[in-house]
């Protein structure tokens, strides 16, 4: 087992990953889909992708990127040391016959920008749990609405 820390995009740019059996996404959720897109050519057959913090602080563009391309399990949990905040972990495996990623709806793109804005704000000072919960509710509702209107695929329910 060889563990590499840092953004997958940075490692891939210098050819430093080789074949990937397991990819852990646990950095800036609004960029998970970009790193995964870059890592896809290096994913081994049957590779697993593990994404943390999909609901908190949020990775609103990840699930549309995965739809129809990965077998997906969405696992609800609570945020580490913040039990009031719900979170989702996504574990997925690429499908053999994957289609091109679908574009994320405008509502999810707006939420992605809001997630980044609140995350950056939290770097400059405290952000209340109330602020995180308000954003989290909007992300969850938007992802649930998107799931209901998108074409059905093999995914666990949100």
Buried (B, 14 or more C-beta within 10 A) or exposed (E): EEEEEEBBBEBBEEEEBEEBEEBBBEBBBBBBBBBBEBBBEBBEEEBBBEBBBBBBBBBBBBBBBBBBBBBBEBEEBEBEEEEEBBBBBBBBBBBEEEEEBBEBBEBBBBBBEBBBEBBEEBEEEEBEEEEBBEBBEBBBEBBEBBBEEBEEBEBEEB
